[in-house]
């Protein structure tokens, strides 16, 4: 996504199992590689982590 990913739009590289399709690719966006998981973000389960990310998407969605 050359101009970034708008909030609420699924990343074109996101696979059905939620893995990154370009994880090892040097073209992977810097922001993706710089995101470091933290307890505050991930909670204690995949469901909590996805809930956190979906909430961030909503908070940054353009009006």
BAFI-23477 format. One record per atom (N, C-alpha, C): atom name; x, y, z; residue number from 1; residue in one letter. Coordinates in steps of 0.1 Angstrom, whole numbers, plus 2048, in hexadecimal, padded with zeros to 3 digits. Example, Ala and Ser with C-alpha at 12.3 -4.5 7.8 and 13.67 -1.06 7.14 Angstrom:
2
<site><name>N</name><px>884</px><py>7C7</py><pz>84E</pz><resi>1</resi><resn>A</resn></site>
<site><name>CA</name><px>87B</px><py>7D3</py><pz>84E</pz><resi>1</resi><resn>A</resn></site>
<site><name>C</name><px>884</px><py>7DF</py><pz>84E</pz><resi>1</resi><resn>A</resn></site>
<site><name>N</name><px>880</px><py>7EA</py><pz>847</pz><resi>2</resi><resn>S</resn></site>
<site><name>CA</name><px>889</px><py>7F5</py><pz>847</pz><resi>2</resi><resn>S</resn></site>
<site><name>C</name><px>881</px><py>800</py><pz>84F</pz><resi>2</resi><resn>S</resn></site>
//
This chain:
63
<site><name>N</name><px>809</px><py>7F4</py><pz>800</pz><resi>1</resi><resn>X</resn></site>
<site><name>CA</name><px>800</px><py>800</py><pz>800</pz><resi>1</resi><resn>X</resn></site>
<site><name>C</name><px>809</px><py>80C</py><pz>800</pz><resi>1</resi><resn>X</resn></site>
<site><name>N</name><px>80C</px><py>811</py><pz>7F4</pz><resi>2</resi><resn>X</resn></site>
<site><name>CA</name><px>816</px><py>81C</py><pz>7F3</pz><resi>2</resi><resn>X</resn></site>
<site><name>C</name><px>814</px><py>829</py><pz>7FB</pz><resi>2</resi><resn>X</resn></site>
<site><name>N</name><px>808</px><py>82C</py><pz>7FE</pz><resi>3</resi><resn>X</resn></site>
<site><name>CA</name><px>805</px><py>838</py><pz>806</pz><resi>3</resi><resn>X</resn></site>
<site><name>C</name><px>800</px><py>835</py><pz>814</pz><resi>3</resi><resn>X</resn></site>
<site><name>N</name><px>803</px><py>829</py><pz>819</pz><resi>4</resi><resn>X</resn></site>
<site><name>CA</name><px>7FF</px><py>826</py><pz>826</pz><resi>4</resi><resn>X</resn></site>
<site><name>C</name><px>7F2</px><py>81E</py><pz>826</pz><resi>4</resi><resn>X</resn></site>
<site><name>N</name><px>7EE</px><py>819</py><pz>831</pz><resi>5</resi><resn>X</resn></site>
<site><name>CA</name><px>7E1</px><py>812</py><pz>833</pz><resi>5</resi><resn>X</resn></site>
<site><name>C</name><px>7D8</px><py>81A</py><pz>83B</pz><resi>5</resi><resn>X</resn></site>
<site><name>N</name><px>7CC</px><py>81E</py><pz>835</pz><resi>6</resi><resn>X</resn></site>
<site><name>CA</name><px>7C2</px><py>825</py><pz>83C</pz><resi>6</resi><resn>X</resn></site>
<site><name>C</name><px>7BD</px><py>81C</py><pz>848</pz><resi>6</resi><resn>X</resn></site>
<site><name>N</name><px>7B9</px><py>823</py><pz>852</pz><resi>7</resi><resn>X</resn></site>
<site><name>CA</name><px>7B2</px><py>81C</py><pz>85D</pz><resi>7</resi><resn>X</resn></site>
<site><name>C</name><px>7A6</px><py>814</py><pz>858</pz><resi>7</resi><resn>X</resn></site>
<site><name>N</name><px>7A4</px><py>808</py><pz>85D</pz><resi>8</resi><resn>X</resn></site>
<site><name>CA</name><px>798</px><py>801</py><pz>859</pz><resi>8</resi><resn>X</resn></site>
<site><name>C</name><px>79A</px><py>7F9</py><pz>84D</pz><resi>8</resi><resn>X</resn></site>
<site><name>N</name><px>7A5</px><py>7FA</py><pz>846</pz><resi>9</resi><resn>X</resn></site>
<site><name>CA</name><px>7A8</px><py>7F3</py><pz>83A</pz><resi>9</resi><resn>X</resn></site>
<site><name>C</name><px>7B2</px><py>7E8</py><pz>83D</pz><resi>9</resi><resn>X</resn></site>
<site><name>N</name><px>7AF</px><py>7DC</py><pz>839</pz><resi>10</resi><resn>X</resn></site>
<site><name>CA</name><px>7B8</px><py>7D1</py><pz>83C</pz><resi>10</resi><resn>X</resn></site>
<site><name>C</name><px>7C5</px><py>7D2</py><pz>833</pz><resi>10</resi><resn>X</resn></site>
<site><name>N</name><px>7D0</px><py>7D0</py><pz>839</pz><resi>11</resi><resn>X</resn></site>
<site><name>CA</name><px>7DD</px><py>7D1</py><pz>832</pz><resi>11</resi><resn>X</resn></site>
<site><name>C</name><px>7DD</px><py>7C7</py><pz>827</pz><resi>11</resi><resn>X</resn></site>
<site><name>N</name><px>7E1</px><py>7CA</py><pz>81B</pz><resi>12</resi><resn>X</resn></site>
<site><name>CA</name><px>7E1</px><py>7C1</py><pz>810</pz><resi>12</resi><resn>X</resn></site>
<site><name>C</name><px>7EB</px><py>7B6</py><pz>812</pz><resi>12</resi><resn>X</resn></site>
<site><name>N</name><px>7F4</px><py>7B7</py><pz>81B</pz><resi>13</resi><resn>X</resn></site>
<site><name>CA</name><px>7FE</px><py>7AD</py><pz>81E</pz><resi>13</resi><resn>X</resn></site>
<site><name>C</name><px>7FA</px><py>7A3</py><pz>829</pz><resi>13</resi><resn>X</resn></site>
<site><name>N</name><px>7EF</px><py>7A6</py><pz>82F</pz><resi>14</resi><resn>X</resn></site>
<site><name>CA</name><px>7EA</px><py>79E</py><pz>83B</pz><resi>14</resi><resn>X</resn></site>
<site><name>C</name><px>7E4</px><py>791</py><pz>835</pz><resi>14</resi><resn>X</resn></site>
<site><name>N</name><px>7E9</px><py>786</py><pz>83A</pz><resi>15</resi><resn>X</resn></site>
<site><name>CA</name><px>7E4</px><py>779</py><pz>835</pz><resi>15</resi><resn>X</resn></site>
<site><name>C</name><px>7D8</px><py>775</py><pz>83D</pz><resi>15</resi><resn>X</resn></site>
<site><name>N</name><px>7D1</px><py>76A</py><pz>839</pz><resi>16</resi><resn>X</resn></site>
<site><name>CA</name><px>7C5</px><py>766</py><pz>840</pz><resi>16</resi><resn>X</resn></site>
<site><name>C</name><px>7C8</px><py>761</py><pz>84E</pz><resi>16</resi><resn>X</resn></site>
<site><name>N</name><px>7D4</px><py>75D</py><pz>851</pz><resi>17</resi><resn>X</resn></site>
<site><name>CA</name><px>7D8</px><py>759</py><pz>85E</pz><resi>17</resi><resn>X</resn></site>
<site><name>C</name><px>7DD</px><py>764</py><pz>866</pz><resi>17</resi><resn>X</resn></site>
<site><name>N</name><px>7DC</px><py>771</py><pz>861</pz><resi>18</resi><resn>X</resn></site>
<site><name>CA</name><px>7E1</px><py>77D</py><pz>868</pz><resi>18</resi><resn>X</resn></site>
<site><name>C</name><px>7F0</px><py>77E</py><pz>867</pz><resi>18</resi><resn>X</resn></site>
<site><name>N</name><px>7F7</px><py>776</py><pz>85F</pz><resi>19</resi><resn>X</resn></site>
<site><name>CA</name><px>806</px><py>777</py><pz>85E</pz><resi>19</resi><resn>X</resn></site>
<site><name>C</name><px>808</px><py>782</py><pz>853</pz><resi>19</resi><resn>X</resn></site>
<site><name>N</name><px>814</px><py>787</py><pz>853</pz><resi>20</resi><resn>X</resn></site>
<site><name>CA</name><px>818</px><py>791</py><pz>849</pz><resi>20</resi><resn>X</resn></site>
<site><name>C</name><px>81E</px><py>78A</py><pz>83D</pz><resi>20</resi><resn>X</resn></site>
<site><name>N</name><px>819</px><py>78D</py><pz>831</pz><resi>21</resi><resn>X</resn></site>
<site><name>CA</name><px>81D</px><py>787</py><pz>825</pz><resi>21</resi><resn>X</resn></site>
<site><name>C</name><px>82B</px><py>78C</py><pz>820</pz><resi>21</resi><resn>X</resn></site>
<site><name>N</name><px>830</px><py>797</py><pz>826</pz><resi>22</resi><resn>X</resn></site>
<site><name>CA</name><px>83D</px><py>79C</py><pz>822</pz><resi>22</resi><resn>X</resn></site>
<site><name>C</name><px>846</px><py>79E</py><pz>82E</pz><resi>22</resi><resn>X</resn></site>
<site><name>N</name><px>844</px><py>795</py><pz>838</pz><resi>23</resi><resn>X</resn></site>
<site><name>CA</name><px>84C</px><py>797</py><pz>845</pz><resi>23</resi><resn>X</resn></site>
<site><name>C</name><px>85B</px><py>797</py><pz>843</pz><resi>23</resi><resn>X</resn></site>
<site><name>N</name><px>860</px><py>78F</py><pz>83B</pz><resi>24</resi><resn>X</resn></site>
<site><name>CA</name><px>86F</px><py>78E</py><pz>838</pz><resi>24</resi><resn>X</resn></site>
<site><name>C</name><px>873</px><py>797</py><pz>82D</pz><resi>24</resi><resn>X</resn></site>
<site><name>N</name><px>86A</px><py>79E</py><pz>826</pz><resi>25</resi><resn>X</resn></site>
<site><name>CA</name><px>86D</px><py>7A6</py><pz>81A</pz><resi>25</resi><resn>X</resn></site>
<site><name>C</name><px>873</px><py>7B3</py><pz>81E</pz><resi>25</resi><resn>X</resn></site>
<site><name>N</name><px>87E</px><py>7B7</py><pz>818</pz><resi>26</resi><resn>X</resn></site>
<site><name>CA</name><px>884</px><py>7C4</py><pz>81B</pz><resi>26</resi><resn>X</resn></site>
<site><name>C</name><px>87A</px><py>7D0</py><pz>818</pz><resi>26</resi><resn>X</resn></site>
<site><name>N</name><px>870</px><py>7CE</py><pz>80F</pz><resi>27</resi><resn>X</resn></site>
<site><name>CA</name><px>867</px><py>7D8</py><pz>80C</pz><resi>27</resi><resn>X</resn></site>
<site><name>C</name><px>85C</px><py>7DA</py><pz>817</pz><resi>27</resi><resn>X</resn></site>
<site><name>N</name><px>85C</px><py>7D1</py><pz>821</pz><resi>28</resi><resn>X</resn></site>
<site><name>CA</name><px>853</px><py>7D2</py><pz>82C</pz><resi>28</resi><resn>X</resn></site>
<site><name>C</name><px>854</px><py>7E0</py><pz>832</pz><resi>28</resi><resn>X</resn></site>
<site><name>N</name><px>848</px><py>7E7</py><pz>834</pz><resi>29</resi><resn>X</resn></site>
<site><name>CA</name><px>849</px><py>7F5</py><pz>839</pz><resi>29</resi><resn>X</resn></site>
<site><name>C</name><px>850</px><py>7F6</py><pz>847</pz><resi>29</resi><resn>X</resn></site>
<site><name>N</name><px>857</px><py>800</py><pz>849</pz><resi>30</resi><resn>X</resn></site>
<site><name>CA</name><px>85F</px><py>802</py><pz>855</pz><resi>30</resi><resn>X</resn></site>
<site><name>C</name><px>856</px><py>802</py><pz>861</pz><resi>30</resi><resn>X</resn></site>
<site><name>N</name><px>84A</px><py>808</py><pz>860</pz><resi>31</resi><resn>X</resn></site>
<site><name>CA</name><px>841</px><py>809</py><pz>86C</pz><resi>31</resi><resn>X</resn></site>
<site><name>C</name><px>83E</px><py>7FB</py><pz>871</pz><resi>31</resi><resn>X</resn></site>
<site><name>N</name><px>83C</px><py>7F1</py><pz>868</pz><resi>32</resi><resn>X</resn></site>
<site><name>CA</name><px>839</px><py>7E3</py><pz>86B</pz><resi>32</resi><resn>X</resn></site>
<site><name>C</name><px>844</px><py>7DD</py><pz>873</pz><resi>32</resi><resn>X</resn></site>
<site><name>N</name><px>851</px><py>7DF</py><pz>86F</pz><resi>33</resi><resn>X</resn></site>
<site><name>CA</name><px>85C</px><py>7DA</py><pz>876</pz><resi>33</resi><resn>X</resn></site>
<site><name>C</name><px>85F</px><py>7E0</py><pz>883</pz><resi>33</resi><resn>X</resn></site>
<site><name>N</name><px>85B</px><py>7ED</py><pz>884</pz><resi>34</resi><resn>X</resn></site>
<site><name>CA</name><px>85E</px><py>7F4</py><pz>891</pz><resi>34</resi><resn>X</resn></site>
<site><name>C</name><px>854</px><py>7F2</py><pz>89C</pz><resi>34</resi><resn>X</resn></site>
<site><name>N</name><px>848</px><py>7EC</py><pz>898</pz><resi>35</resi><resn>X</resn></site>
<site><name>CA</name><px>83E</px><py>7E9</py><pz>8A2</pz><resi>35</resi><resn>X</resn></site>
<site><name>C</name><px>843</px><py>7DE</py><pz>8AB</pz><resi>35</resi><resn>X</resn></site>
<site><name>N</name><px>844</px><py>7E1</py><pz>8B8</pz><resi>36</resi><resn>X</resn></site>
<site><name>CA</name><px>849</px><py>7D7</py><pz>8C1</pz><resi>36</resi><resn>X</resn></site>
<site><name>C</name><px>83D</px><py>7D3</py><pz>8CB</pz><resi>36</resi><resn>X</resn></site>
<site><name>N</name><px>83A</px><py>7C7</py><pz>8CC</pz><resi>37</resi><resn>X</resn></site>
<site><name>CA</name><px>830</px><py>7C2</py><pz>8D5</pz><resi>37</resi><resn>X</resn></site>
<site><name>C</name><px>833</px><py>7C5</py><pz>8E3</pz><resi>37</resi><resn>X</resn></site>
<site><name>N</name><px>829</px><py>7CA</py><pz>8EA</pz><resi>38</resi><resn>X</resn></site>
<site><name>CA</name><px>82A</px><py>7CD</py><pz>8F9</pz><resi>38</resi><resn>X</resn></site>
<site><name>C</name><px>81E</px><py>7C8</py><pz>900</pz><resi>38</resi><resn>X</resn></site>
<site><name>N</name><px>81F</px><py>7C5</py><pz>90C</pz><resi>39</resi><resn>X</resn></site>
<site><name>CA</name><px>814</px><py>7BF</py><pz>914</pz><resi>39</resi><resn>X</resn></site>
<site><name>C</name><px>807</px><py>7C9</py><pz>913</pz><resi>39</resi><resn>X</resn></site>
<site><name>N</name><px>80A</px><py>7D6</py><pz>913</pz><resi>40</resi><resn>X</resn></site>
<site><name>CA</name><px>7FF</px><py>7DF</py><pz>913</pz><resi>40</resi><resn>X</resn></site>
<site><name>C</name><px>7F7</px><py>7DE</py><pz>906</pz><resi>40</resi><resn>X</resn></site>
<site><name>N</name><px>7FE</px><py>7DA</py><pz>8FB</pz><resi>41</resi><resn>X</resn></site>
<site><name>CA</name><px>7F8</px><py>7D9</py><pz>8EE</pz><resi>41</resi><resn>X</resn></site>
<site><name>C</name><px>7F2</px><py>7CB</py><pz>8EC</pz><resi>41</resi><resn>X</resn></site>
<site><name>N</name><px>7F9</px><py>7C1</py><pz>8F0</pz><resi>42</resi><resn>X</resn></site>
<site><name>CA</name><px>7F5</px><py>7B3</py><pz>8ED</pz><resi>42</resi><resn>X</resn></site>
<site><name>C</name><px>7EC</px><py>7AC</py><pz>8F7</pz><resi>42</resi><resn>X</resn></site>
<site><name>N</name><px>7EC</px><py>7B1</py><pz>903</pz><resi>43</resi><resn>X</resn></site>
<site><name>CA</name><px>7E5</px><py>7AB</py><pz>90E</pz><resi>43</resi><resn>X</resn></site>
<site><name>C</name><px>7EA</px><py>79D</py><pz>910</pz><resi>43</resi><resn>X</resn></site>
<site><name>N</name><px>7E1</px><py>793</py><pz>912</pz><resi>44</resi><resn>X</resn></site>
<site><name>CA</name><px>7E6</px><py>786</py><pz>915</pz><resi>44</resi><resn>X</resn></site>
<site><name>C</name><px>7E0</px><py>77C</py><pz>90B</pz><resi>44</resi><resn>X</resn></site>
<site><name>N</name><px>7DB</px><py>781</py><pz>900</pz><resi>45</resi><resn>X</resn></site>
<site><name>CA</name><px>7D5</px><py>778</py><pz>8F6</pz><resi>45</resi><resn>X</resn></site>
<site><name>C</name><px>7D5</px><py>77F</py><pz>8E8</pz><resi>45</resi><resn>X</resn></site>
<site><name>N</name><px>7D4</px><py>776</py><pz>8DE</pz><resi>46</resi><resn>X</resn></site>
<site><name>CA</name><px>7D2</px><py>77B</py><pz>8D0</pz><resi>46</resi><resn>X</resn></site>
<site><name>C</name><px>7C6</px><py>784</py><pz>8CF</pz><resi>46</resi><resn>X</resn></site>
<site><name>N</name><px>7BB</px><py>780</py><pz>8D5</pz><resi>47</resi><resn>X</resn></site>
<site><name>CA</name><px>7AF</px><py>788</py><pz>8D5</pz><resi>47</resi><resn>X</resn></site>
<site><name>C</name><px>7B1</px><py>796</py><pz>8DB</pz><resi>47</resi><resn>X</resn></site>
<site><name>N</name><px>7B8</px><py>797</py><pz>8E6</pz><resi>48</resi><resn>X</resn></site>
<site><name>CA</name><px>7BA</px><py>7A4</py><pz>8EC</pz><resi>48</resi><resn>X</resn></site>
<site><name>C</name><px>7C3</px><py>7AD</py><pz>8E3</pz><resi>48</resi><resn>X</resn></site>
<site><name>N</name><px>7CD</px><py>7A7</py><pz>8DD</pz><resi>49</resi><resn>X</resn></site>
<site><name>CA</name><px>7D6</px><py>7AE</py><pz>8D3</pz><resi>49</resi><resn>X</resn></site>
<site><name>C</name><px>7CE</px><py>7B3</py><pz>8C7</pz><resi>49</resi><resn>X</resn></site>
<site><name>N</name><px>7C6</px><py>7AB</py><pz>8C1</pz><resi>50</resi><resn>X</resn></site>
<site><name>CA</name><px>7BE</px><py>7AF</py><pz>8B6</pz><resi>50</resi><resn>X</resn></site>
<site><name>C</name><px>7B4</px><py>7BA</py><pz>8BA</pz><resi>50</resi><resn>X</resn></site>
<site><name>N</name><px>7AE</px><py>7B9</py><pz>8C6</pz><resi>51</resi><resn>X</resn></site>
<site><name>CA</name><px>7A5</px><py>7C3</py><pz>8CA</pz><resi>51</resi><resn>X</resn></site>
<site><name>C</name><px>7AC</px><py>7D0</py><pz>8CC</pz><resi>51</resi><resn>X</resn></site>
<site><name>N</name><px>7B8</px><py>7D0</py><pz>8D1</pz><resi>52</resi><resn>X</resn></site>
<site><name>CA</name><px>7C0</px><py>7DC</py><pz>8D2</pz><resi>52</resi><resn>X</resn></site>
<site><name>C</name><px>7C3</px><py>7E3</py><pz>8C5</pz><resi>52</resi><resn>X</resn></site>
<site><name>N</name><px>7C7</px><py>7DA</py><pz>8BB</pz><resi>53</resi><resn>X</resn></site>
<site><name>CA</name><px>7CA</px><py>7DF</py><pz>8AE</pz><resi>53</resi><resn>X</resn></site>
<site><name>C</name><px>7BD</px><py>7E5</py><pz>8A7</pz><resi>53</resi><resn>X</resn></site>
<site><name>N</name><px>7B2</px><py>7DE</py><pz>8A8</pz><resi>54</resi><resn>X</resn></site>
<site><name>CA</name><px>7A6</px><py>7E2</py><pz>8A2</pz><resi>54</resi><resn>X</resn></site>
<site><name>C</name><px>7A1</px><py>7F0</py><pz>8A8</pz><resi>54</resi><resn>X</resn></site>
<site><name>N</name><px>7A4</px><py>7F1</py><pz>8B5</pz><resi>55</resi><resn>X</resn></site>
<site><name>CA</name><px>7A0</px><py>7FE</py><pz>8BC</pz><resi>55</resi><resn>X</resn></site>
<site><name>C</name><px>7A9</px><py>809</py><pz>8B6</pz><resi>55</resi><resn>X</resn></site>
<site><name>N</name><px>7B6</px><py>807</py><pz>8B5</pz><resi>56</resi><resn>X</resn></site>
<site><name>CA</name><px>7BF</px><py>811</py><pz>8AF</pz><resi>56</resi><resn>X</resn></site>
<site><name>C</name><px>7BA</px><py>815</py><pz>8A1</pz><resi>56</resi><resn>X</resn></site>
<site><name>N</name><px>7B6</px><py>80B</py><pz>899</pz><resi>57</resi><resn>X</resn></site>
<site><name>CA</name><px>7B1</px><py>80E</py><pz>88C</pz><resi>57</resi><resn>X</resn></site>
<site><name>C</name><px>7A5</px><py>818</py><pz>88C</pz><resi>57</resi><resn>X</resn></site>
<site><name>N</name><px>79C</px><py>815</py><pz>896</pz><resi>58</resi><resn>X</resn></site>
<site><name>CA</name><px>790</px><py>81E</py><pz>897</pz><resi>58</resi><resn>X</resn></site>
<site><name>C</name><px>794</px><py>82C</py><pz>89B</pz><resi>58</resi><resn>X</resn></site>
<site><name>N</name><px>79E</px><py>82D</py><pz>8A5</pz><resi>59</resi><resn>X</resn></site>
<site><name>CA</name><px>7A2</px><py>83A</py><pz>8AA</pz><resi>59</resi><resn>X</resn></site>
<site><name>C</name><px>7A9</px><py>842</py><pz>89F</pz><resi>59</resi><resn>X</resn></site>
<site><name>N</name><px>7AF</px><py>83B</py><pz>895</pz><resi>60</resi><resn>X</resn></site>
<site><name>CA</name><px>7B6</px><py>843</py><pz>88B</pz><resi>60</resi><resn>X</resn></site>
<site><name>C</name><px>7AF</px><py>844</py><pz>87E</pz><resi>60</resi><resn>X</resn></site>
<site><name>N</name><px>7A3</px><py>83F</py><pz>87D</pz><resi>61</resi><resn>X</resn></site>
<site><name>CA</name><px>79B</px><py>83F</py><pz>871</pz><resi>61</resi><resn>X</resn></site>
<site><name>C</name><px>798</px><py>84E</py><pz>86D</pz><resi>61</resi><resn>X</resn></site>
<site><name>N</name><px>799</px><py>851</py><pz>861</pz><resi>62</resi><resn>X</resn></site>
<site><name>CA</name><px>796</px><py>85F</py><pz>85C</pz><resi>62</resi><resn>X</resn></site>
<site><name>C</name><px>786</px><py>860</py><pz>85C</pz><resi>62</resi><resn>X</resn></site>
<site><name>N</name><px>782</px><py>86C</py><pz>85F</pz><resi>63</resi><resn>X</resn></site>
<site><name>CA</name><px>773</px><py>86F</py><pz>860</pz><resi>63</resi><resn>X</resn></site>
<site><name>C</name><px>76D</px><py>86E</py><pz>852</pz><resi>63</resi><resn>X</resn></site>
//
